[in-house]
């Protein structure tokens, strides 16, 4: 099984990039869920500062 890395990476300015679609709907759905969680987390932490 190949190792997978998340495409939703945090940039140096603190933004989270949206993952690229690579053809697997199930994988993309999981990556979008992770992306949404990271984006929500970054918004919540930036509001508390």
PyMOL Python script that loads the backbone (N, CA, C, O; Angstrom):
from pymol import cmd

cmd.read_pdbstr("""\
ATOM      1  N   UNK A   1       0.843  -1.175   0.000  1.00  0.00           N
ATOM      2  CA  UNK A   1       0.000   0.000   0.000  1.00  0.00           C
ATOM      3  C   UNK A   1       0.889   1.239   0.000  1.00  0.00           C
ATOM      4  O   UNK A   1       1.850   1.311   0.765  1.00  0.00           O
ATOM      5  N   UNK A   2       0.588   2.177  -0.819  1.00  0.00           N
ATOM      6  CA  UNK A   2       1.383   3.392  -0.922  1.00  0.00           C
ATOM      7  C   UNK A   2       1.077   4.319   0.241  1.00  0.00           C
ATOM      8  O   UNK A   2      -0.046   4.367   0.743  1.00  0.00           O
ATOM      9  N   UNK A   3       2.084   5.043   0.650  1.00  0.00           N
ATOM     10  CA  UNK A   3       1.857   6.015   1.709  1.00  0.00           C
ATOM     11  C   UNK A   3       1.215   7.250   1.115  1.00  0.00           C
ATOM     12  O   UNK A   3       1.531   7.656  -0.003  1.00  0.00           O
ATOM     13  N   UNK A   4       0.317   7.836   1.870  1.00  0.00           N
ATOM     14  CA  UNK A   4      -0.389   9.019   1.392  1.00  0.00           C
ATOM     15  C   UNK A   4       0.007  10.212   2.229  1.00  0.00           C
ATOM     16  O   UNK A   4       0.240  10.095   3.432  1.00  0.00           O
ATOM     17  N   UNK A   5       0.079  11.346   1.591  1.00  0.00           N
ATOM     18  CA  UNK A   5       0.305  12.577   2.323  1.00  0.00           C
ATOM     19  C   UNK A   5      -0.852  13.509   2.022  1.00  0.00           C
ATOM     20  O   UNK A   5      -1.441  13.467   0.942  1.00  0.00           O
ATOM     21  N   UNK A   6      -1.161  14.332   2.971  1.00  0.00           N
ATOM     22  CA  UNK A   6      -2.283  15.248   2.806  1.00  0.00           C
ATOM     23  C   UNK A   6      -1.893  16.391   1.879  1.00  0.00           C
ATOM     24  O   UNK A   6      -0.803  16.949   1.998  1.00  0.00           O
ATOM     25  N   UNK A   7      -2.782  16.737   0.960  1.00  0.00           N
ATOM     26  CA  UNK A   7      -2.540  17.869   0.074  1.00  0.00           C
ATOM     27  C   UNK A   7      -2.933  19.181   0.733  1.00  0.00           C
ATOM     28  O   UNK A   7      -2.531  20.248   0.269  1.00  0.00           O
ATOM     29  N   UNK A   8      -3.704  19.119   1.799  1.00  0.00           N
ATOM     30  CA  UNK A   8      -4.132  20.331   2.494  1.00  0.00           C
ATOM     31  C   UNK A   8      -3.034  20.743   3.461  1.00  0.00           C
ATOM     32  O   UNK A   8      -3.050  20.354   4.629  1.00  0.00           O
ATOM     33  N   UNK A   9      -2.104  21.511   2.985  1.00  0.00           N
ATOM     34  CA  UNK A   9      -0.961  21.915   3.788  1.00  0.00           C
ATOM     35  C   UNK A   9      -1.148  23.355   4.254  1.00  0.00           C
ATOM     36  O   UNK A   9      -1.782  24.162   3.574  1.00  0.00           O
ATOM     37  N   UNK A  10      -0.594  23.664   5.408  1.00  0.00           N
ATOM     38  CA  UNK A  10      -0.640  25.019   5.943  1.00  0.00           C
ATOM     39  C   UNK A  10       0.505  25.810   5.334  1.00  0.00           C
ATOM     40  O   UNK A  10       1.661  25.392   5.391  1.00  0.00           O
ATOM     41  N   UNK A  11       0.179  26.944   4.758  1.00  0.00           N
ATOM     42  CA  UNK A  11       1.189  27.807   4.151  1.00  0.00           C
ATOM     43  C   UNK A  11       1.870  28.633   5.236  1.00  0.00           C
ATOM     44  O   UNK A  11       1.436  28.622   6.388  1.00  0.00           O
ATOM     45  N   UNK A  12       2.925  29.341   4.880  1.00  0.00           N
ATOM     46  CA  UNK A  12       3.676  30.141   5.842  1.00  0.00           C
ATOM     47  C   UNK A  12       2.864  31.299   6.403  1.00  0.00           C
ATOM     48  O   UNK A  12       3.142  31.767   7.507  1.00  0.00           O
ATOM     49  N   UNK A  13       1.855  31.773   5.655  1.00  0.00           N
ATOM     50  CA  UNK A  13       1.027  32.869   6.159  1.00  0.00           C
ATOM     51  C   UNK A  13      -0.150  32.361   6.992  1.00  0.00           C
ATOM     52  O   UNK A  13      -0.994  33.156   7.406  1.00  0.00           O
ATOM     53  N   UNK A  14      -0.223  31.050   7.245  1.00  0.00           N
ATOM     54  CA  UNK A  14      -1.248  30.490   8.112  1.00  0.00           C
ATOM     55  C   UNK A  14      -2.505  30.015   7.406  1.00  0.00           C
ATOM     56  O   UNK A  14      -3.415  29.500   8.057  1.00  0.00           O
ATOM     57  N   UNK A  15      -2.580  30.176   6.087  1.00  0.00           N
ATOM     58  CA  UNK A  15      -3.754  29.720   5.355  1.00  0.00           C
ATOM     59  C   UNK A  15      -3.625  28.244   5.013  1.00  0.00           C
ATOM     60  O   UNK A  15      -2.520  27.709   4.915  1.00  0.00           O
ATOM     61  N   UNK A  16      -4.762  27.601   4.834  1.00  0.00           N
ATOM     62  CA  UNK A  16      -4.782  26.187   4.475  1.00  0.00           C
ATOM     63  C   UNK A  16      -5.190  26.083   3.019  1.00  0.00           C
ATOM     64  O   UNK A  16      -6.228  26.616   2.625  1.00  0.00           O
ATOM     65  N   UNK A  17      -4.379  25.398   2.207  1.00  0.00           N
ATOM     66  CA  UNK A  17      -4.676  25.241   0.791  1.00  0.00           C
ATOM     67  C   UNK A  17      -5.646  24.093   0.573  1.00  0.00           C
ATOM     68  O   UNK A  17      -5.562  23.068   1.250  1.00  0.00           O
ATOM     69  N   UNK A  18      -6.565  24.259  -0.368  1.00  0.00           N
ATOM     70  CA  UNK A  18      -7.542  23.227  -0.699  1.00  0.00           C
ATOM     71  C   UNK A  18      -6.850  22.084  -1.433  1.00  0.00           C
ATOM     72  O   UNK A  18      -6.021  22.323  -2.311  1.00  0.00           O
ATOM     73  N   UNK A  19      -7.188  20.825  -1.074  1.00  0.00           N
ATOM     74  CA  UNK A  19      -6.538  19.691  -1.743  1.00  0.00           C
ATOM     75  C   UNK A  19      -6.957  19.569  -3.208  1.00  0.00           C
ATOM     76  O   UNK A  19      -8.075  19.933  -3.572  1.00  0.00           O
ATOM     77  N   UNK A  20      -6.057  19.056  -4.039  1.00  0.00           N
ATOM     78  CA  UNK A  20      -6.338  18.866  -5.462  1.00  0.00           C
ATOM     79  C   UNK A  20      -7.070  17.539  -5.674  1.00  0.00           C
ATOM     80  O   UNK A  20      -6.776  16.555  -4.994  1.00  0.00           O
ATOM     81  N   UNK A  21      -8.012  17.506  -6.605  1.00  0.00           N
ATOM     82  CA  UNK A  21      -8.739  16.275  -6.910  1.00  0.00           C
ATOM     83  C   UNK A  21      -7.859  15.381  -7.769  1.00  0.00           C
ATOM     84  O   UNK A  21      -7.373  15.803  -8.818  1.00  0.00           O
ATOM     85  N   UNK A  22      -7.653  14.125  -7.316  1.00  0.00           N
ATOM     86  CA  UNK A  22      -6.770  13.205  -8.024  1.00  0.00           C
ATOM     87  C   UNK A  22      -7.519  12.026  -8.627  1.00  0.00           C
ATOM     88  O   UNK A  22      -6.885  11.077  -9.089  1.00  0.00           O
ATOM     89  N   UNK A  23      -8.848  12.057  -8.638  1.00  0.00           N
ATOM     90  CA  UNK A  23      -9.599  11.011  -9.306  1.00  0.00           C
ATOM     91  C   UNK A  23     -10.314  10.040  -8.401  1.00  0.00           C
ATOM     92  O   UNK A  23     -11.185   9.314  -8.879  1.00  0.00           O
ATOM     93  N   UNK A  24     -10.001   9.984  -7.128  1.00  0.00           N
ATOM     94  CA  UNK A  24     -10.651   9.061  -6.203  1.00  0.00           C
ATOM     95  C   UNK A  24     -11.648   9.845  -5.348  1.00  0.00           C
ATOM     96  O   UNK A  24     -11.255  10.658  -4.511  1.00  0.00           O
ATOM     97  N   UNK A  25     -12.931   9.596  -5.566  1.00  0.00           N
ATOM     98  CA  UNK A  25     -13.972  10.347  -4.877  1.00  0.00           C
ATOM     99  C   UNK A  25     -13.903  10.120  -3.365  1.00  0.00           C
ATOM    100  O   UNK A  25     -14.077  11.063  -2.594  1.00  0.00           O
ATOM    101  N   UNK A  26     -13.656   8.897  -2.941  1.00  0.00           N
ATOM    102  CA  UNK A  26     -13.599   8.601  -1.508  1.00  0.00           C
ATOM    103  C   UNK A  26     -12.403   9.274  -0.843  1.00  0.00           C
ATOM    104  O   UNK A  26     -12.519   9.823   0.253  1.00  0.00           O
ATOM    105  N   UNK A  27     -11.260   9.227  -1.509  1.00  0.00           N
ATOM    106  CA  UNK A  27     -10.066   9.880  -0.972  1.00  0.00           C
ATOM    107  C   UNK A  27     -10.254  11.392  -0.928  1.00  0.00           C
ATOM    108  O   UNK A  27      -9.863  12.041   0.043  1.00  0.00           O
ATOM    109  N   UNK A  28     -10.843  11.947  -1.963  1.00  0.00           N
ATOM    110  CA  UNK A  28     -11.064  13.382  -2.024  1.00  0.00           C
ATOM    111  C   UNK A  28     -12.033  13.817  -0.931  1.00  0.00           C
ATOM    112  O   UNK A  28     -11.850  14.867  -0.316  1.00  0.00           O
ATOM    113  N   UNK A  29     -13.065  13.008  -0.689  1.00  0.00           N
ATOM    114  CA  UNK A  29     -14.012  13.312   0.383  1.00  0.00           C
ATOM    115  C   UNK A  29     -13.321  13.348   1.737  1.00  0.00           C
ATOM    116  O   UNK A  29     -13.593  14.226   2.555  1.00  0.00           O
ATOM    117  N   UNK A  30     -12.436  12.402   1.972  1.00  0.00           N
ATOM    118  CA  UNK A  30     -11.681  12.366   3.229  1.00  0.00           C
ATOM    119  C   UNK A  30     -10.746  13.570   3.327  1.00  0.00           C
ATOM    120  O   UNK A  30     -10.625  14.176   4.391  1.00  0.00           O
ATOM    121  N   UNK A  31     -10.091  13.915   2.231  1.00  0.00           N
ATOM    122  CA  UNK A  31      -9.194  15.065   2.238  1.00  0.00           C
ATOM    123  C   UNK A  31      -9.965  16.371   2.443  1.00  0.00           C
ATOM    124  O   UNK A  31      -9.480  17.270   3.131  1.00  0.00           O
ATOM    125  N   UNK A  32     -11.160  16.486   1.853  1.00  0.00           N
ATOM    126  CA  UNK A  32     -11.970  17.688   2.039  1.00  0.00           C
ATOM    127  C   UNK A  32     -12.463  17.799   3.481  1.00  0.00           C
ATOM    128  O   UNK A  32     -12.565  18.903   4.014  1.00  0.00           O
ATOM    129  N   UNK A  33     -12.767  16.672   4.113  1.00  0.00           N
ATOM    130  CA  UNK A  33     -13.161  16.678   5.522  1.00  0.00           C
ATOM    131  C   UNK A  33     -12.008  17.170   6.386  1.00  0.00           C
ATOM    132  O   UNK A  33     -12.199  17.989   7.285  1.00  0.00           O
ATOM    133  N   UNK A  34     -10.815  16.667   6.108  1.00  0.00           N
ATOM    134  CA  UNK A  34      -9.622  17.099   6.829  1.00  0.00           C
ATOM    135  C   UNK A  34      -9.356  18.588   6.582  1.00  0.00           C
ATOM    136  O   UNK A  34      -9.032  19.328   7.510  1.00  0.00           O
ATOM    137  N   UNK A  35      -9.492  19.014   5.338  1.00  0.00           N
ATOM    138  CA  UNK A  35      -9.304  20.417   4.964  1.00  0.00           C
ATOM    139  C   UNK A  35     -10.287  21.308   5.722  1.00  0.00           C
ATOM    140  O   UNK A  35      -9.907  22.351   6.254  1.00  0.00           O
ATOM    141  N   UNK A  36     -11.556  20.890   5.768  1.00  0.00           N
ATOM    142  CA  UNK A  36     -12.575  21.671   6.466  1.00  0.00           C
ATOM    143  C   UNK A  36     -12.281  21.775   7.954  1.00  0.00           C
ATOM    144  O   UNK A  36     -12.457  22.837   8.551  1.00  0.00           O
ATOM    145  N   UNK A  37     -11.838  20.686   8.551  1.00  0.00           N
ATOM    146  CA  UNK A  37     -11.500  20.693   9.974  1.00  0.00           C
ATOM    147  C   UNK A  37     -10.314  21.618  10.248  1.00  0.00           C
ATOM    148  O   UNK A  37     -10.322  22.372  11.221  1.00  0.00           O
ATOM    149  N   UNK A  38      -9.294  21.559   9.387  1.00  0.00           N
ATOM    150  CA  UNK A  38      -8.126  22.436   9.567  1.00  0.00           C
ATOM    151  C   UNK A  38      -8.501  23.897   9.383  1.00  0.00           C
ATOM    152  O   UNK A  38      -8.037  24.760  10.129  1.00  0.00           O
ATOM    153  N   UNK A  39      -9.342  24.179   8.385  1.00  0.00           N
ATOM    154  CA  UNK A  39      -9.752  25.552   8.125  1.00  0.00           C
ATOM    155  C   UNK A  39     -10.579  26.093   9.296  1.00  0.00           C
ATOM    156  O   UNK A  39     -10.379  27.229   9.725  1.00  0.00           O
ATOM    157  N   UNK A  40     -11.502  25.284   9.808  1.00  0.00           N
ATOM    158  CA  UNK A  40     -12.313  25.684  10.950  1.00  0.00           C
ATOM    159  C   UNK A  40     -11.425  25.911  12.170  1.00  0.00           C
ATOM    160  O   UNK A  40     -11.599  26.889  12.897  1.00  0.00           O
ATOM    161  N   UNK A  41     -10.487  25.019  12.388  1.00  0.00           N
ATOM    162  CA  UNK A  41      -9.572  25.149  13.512  1.00  0.00           C
ATOM    163  C   UNK A  41      -8.751  26.435  13.415  1.00  0.00           C
ATOM    164  O   UNK A  41      -8.568  27.140  14.407  1.00  0.00           O
ATOM    165  N   UNK A  42      -8.263  26.730  12.219  1.00  0.00           N
ATOM    166  CA  UNK A  42      -7.454  27.945  12.056  1.00  0.00           C
ATOM    167  C   UNK A  42      -8.299  29.200  12.254  1.00  0.00           C
ATOM    168  O   UNK A  42      -7.801  30.198  12.774  1.00  0.00           O
ATOM    169  N   UNK A  43      -9.554  29.167  11.851  1.00  0.00           N
ATOM    170  CA  UNK A  43     -10.437  30.320  12.067  1.00  0.00           C
ATOM    171  C   UNK A  43     -10.751  30.505  13.536  1.00  0.00           C
ATOM    172  O   UNK A  43     -10.782  31.633  14.028  1.00  0.00           O
ATOM    173  N   UNK A  44     -10.986  29.399  14.248  1.00  0.00           N
ATOM    174  CA  UNK A  44     -11.295  29.503  15.671  1.00  0.00           C
ATOM    175  C   UNK A  44     -10.097  29.996  16.471  1.00  0.00           C
ATOM    176  O   UNK A  44     -10.256  30.793  17.396  1.00  0.00           O
ATOM    177  N   UNK A  45      -8.909  29.533  16.128  1.00  0.00           N
ATOM    178  CA  UNK A  45      -7.736  29.970  16.866  1.00  0.00           C
ATOM    179  C   UNK A  45      -7.362  31.415  16.532  1.00  0.00           C
ATOM    180  O   UNK A  45      -6.844  32.123  17.396  1.00  0.00           O
ATOM    181  N   UNK A  46      -7.608  31.864  15.322  1.00  0.00           N
ATOM    182  CA  UNK A  46      -7.280  33.240  14.963  1.00  0.00           C
ATOM    183  C   UNK A  46      -8.261  34.221  15.596  1.00  0.00           C
ATOM    184  O   UNK A  46      -7.880  35.356  15.881  1.00  0.00           O
ATOM    185  N   UNK A  47      -9.511  33.822  15.825  1.00  0.00           N
ATOM    186  CA  UNK A  47     -10.490  34.697  16.466  1.00  0.00           C
ATOM    187  C   UNK A  47     -10.207  34.862  17.955  1.00  0.00           C
ATOM    188  O   UNK A  47     -10.516  35.904  18.533  1.00  0.00           O
ATOM    189  N   UNK A  48      -9.626  33.852  18.573  1.00  0.00           N
ATOM    190  CA  UNK A  48      -9.360  33.916  20.010  1.00  0.00           C
ATOM    191  C   UNK A  48      -8.131  34.751  20.336  1.00  0.00           C
ATOM    192  O   UNK A  48      -7.923  35.101  21.498  1.00  0.00           O
ATOM    193  N   UNK A  49      -7.323  35.076  19.355  1.00  0.00           N
ATOM    194  CA  UNK A  49      -6.102  35.861  19.613  1.00  0.00           C
ATOM    195  C   UNK A  49      -6.368  37.324  19.669  1.00  0.00           C
ATOM    196  O   UNK A  49      -5.446  38.112  19.877  1.00  0.00           O
TER     197      UNK A  49
END
""", "prot")
cmd.dss("prot")
cmd.show_as("cartoon", "prot")
cmd.util.cbc("prot")
cmd.orient("prot")
